[in-house]
């Protein structure tokens, strides 16, 4: 075996070693990504469960209420009306604010 063949063989071997390292790294990253996704789903479900418990609702009802529509409804409430609801101690104010708070947290997690 001449010097050129030796170095070509050596380069091919190093390429294979590098490929194995990359494959191992990608497998680890894929596993971590799956774990992160499961964790995010658990967090979202925990928000739904907490909202349902705090408002004495079923999980199904909580998920139905905490839709993206809830944020749109919140945006449609003008500031003066919202302020008046807060000052009057209107229970809808607290419920609306609470629902939007939960929905924003859930939306933030769903973006991942």
FITI-768226 format. One record per residue (C-alpha): residue number from 1; residue in one letter; x, y, z negated. Coordinates in nm, 3 decimals, padded with zeros to 5 digits. Each point is the difference from the previous one (the first is absolute). Example, Ala and Ser with C-alpha at 12.3 -4.5 7.8 and 13.67 -1.06 7.14 Angstrom:
2
   i aa       X       Y       Z
   1  A  01.230 -00.450 -00.780
   2  S  00.137  00.344  00.066
//
This chain:
112
   i aa       X       Y       Z
   1  X  00.000  00.000  00.000
   2  X  00.148  00.331  00.100
   3  X -00.024  00.321 -00.195
   4  X -00.287  00.139  00.207
   5  X -00.213 -00.310 -00.049
   6  X  00.073  00.002 -00.369
   7  X -00.120  00.360 -00.040
   8  X -00.309 -00.061  00.213
   9  X -00.086 -00.300 -00.214
  10  X  00.069  00.197 -00.314
  11  X -00.224  00.289  00.119
  12  X -00.281 -00.244  00.082
  13  X  00.031 -00.153 -00.346
  14  X -00.012  00.342 -00.167
  15  X -00.306  00.088  00.211
  16  X -00.176 -00.315 -00.122
  17  X  00.087  00.081 -00.361
  18  X -00.131  00.353  00.042
  19  X -00.320 -00.134  00.156
  20  X -00.054 -00.232 -00.299
  21  X  00.049  00.290 -00.240
  22  X -00.250  00.211  00.195
  23  X -00.257 -00.281  00.006
  24  X  00.036 -00.049 -00.375
  25  X -00.036  00.373 -00.060
  26  X -00.309  00.023  00.222
  27  X -00.160 -00.295 -00.181
  28  X  00.061  00.172 -00.334
  29  X -00.142  00.327  00.128
  30  X -00.307 -00.174  00.136
  31  X -00.057 -00.165 -00.338
  32  X  00.037  00.333 -00.178
  33  X -00.242  00.163  00.243
  34  X -00.260 -00.271 -00.068
  35  X  00.047  00.050 -00.375
  36  X -00.041  00.376  00.039
  37  X -00.317 -00.048  00.205
  38  X -00.145 -00.234 -00.265
  39  X  00.088  00.253 -00.269
  40  X -00.173  00.281  00.189
  41  X -00.313 -00.212  00.046
  42  X  00.004 -00.079 -00.374
  43  X  00.028  00.370 -00.081
  44  X -00.289  00.086  00.232
  45  X -00.215 -00.273 -00.153
  46  X  00.091  00.128 -00.347
  47  X -00.120  00.350  00.094
  48  X -00.328 -00.141  00.127
  49  X -00.042 -00.212 -00.313
  50  X  00.078  00.290 -00.233
  51  X -00.242  00.228  00.183
  52  X -00.268 -00.269 -00.013
  53  X  00.059 -00.057 -00.372
  54  X  00.008  00.372 -00.086
  55  X -00.324  00.064  00.188
  56  X -00.171 -00.326 -00.095
  57  X -00.028 -00.117  00.360
  58  X  00.063 -00.326  00.177
  59  X  00.322 -00.030  00.197
  60  X -00.203 -00.004  00.321
  61  X -00.177  00.324 -00.094
  62  X  00.329  00.164 -00.093
  63  X  00.154 -00.091  00.335
  64  X -00.308  00.130  00.178
  65  X  00.016  00.331 -00.185
  66  X  00.374  00.048  00.035
  67  X  00.010  00.028  00.374
  68  X  00.169  00.265  00.207
  69  X -00.341  00.159  00.022
  70  X  00.037  00.095 -00.366
  71  X  00.290  00.231  00.089
  72  X -00.200  00.156  00.283
  73  X -00.290  00.067 -00.238
  74  X  00.243  00.159 -00.243
  75  X  00.138  00.225  00.273
  76  X -00.351  00.109  00.093
  77  X -00.076  00.119 -00.353
  78  X  00.096  00.365  00.010
  79  X  00.219  00.136 -00.274
  80  X -00.267  00.223 -00.152
  81  X -00.244 -00.290 -00.031
  82  X  00.268 -00.224 -00.145
  83  X  00.096  00.267 -00.254
  84  X -00.364  00.050 -00.097
  85  X -00.038 -00.376 -00.050
  86  X  00.307 -00.002 -00.224
  87  X -00.111  00.294 -00.210
  88  X -00.352 -00.135 -00.038
  89  X  00.134 -00.331 -00.128
  90  X -00.177 -00.181  00.281
  91  X  00.072 -00.376 -00.029
  92  X  00.015 -00.020  00.380
  93  X  00.309  00.222 -00.013
  94  X  00.187 -00.248 -00.217
  95  X -00.118 -00.296  00.208
  96  X  00.091  00.168  00.328
  97  X  00.341  00.107 -00.125
  98  X  00.067 -00.345 -00.143
  99  X -00.104 -00.177  00.321
 100  X  00.213  00.226  00.217
 101  X  00.297 -00.048 -00.231
 102  X -00.025 -00.378  00.030
 103  X -00.056  00.017  00.377
 104  X  00.309  00.218  00.052
 105  X  00.214 -00.245 -00.198
 106  X -00.137 -00.293  00.199
 107  X  00.051  00.183  00.330
 108  X  00.358  00.076 -00.092
 109  X  00.066 -00.369 -00.063
 110  X -00.181 -00.109  00.315
 111  X  00.238  00.209  00.209
 112  X  00.277 -00.241 -00.088
//
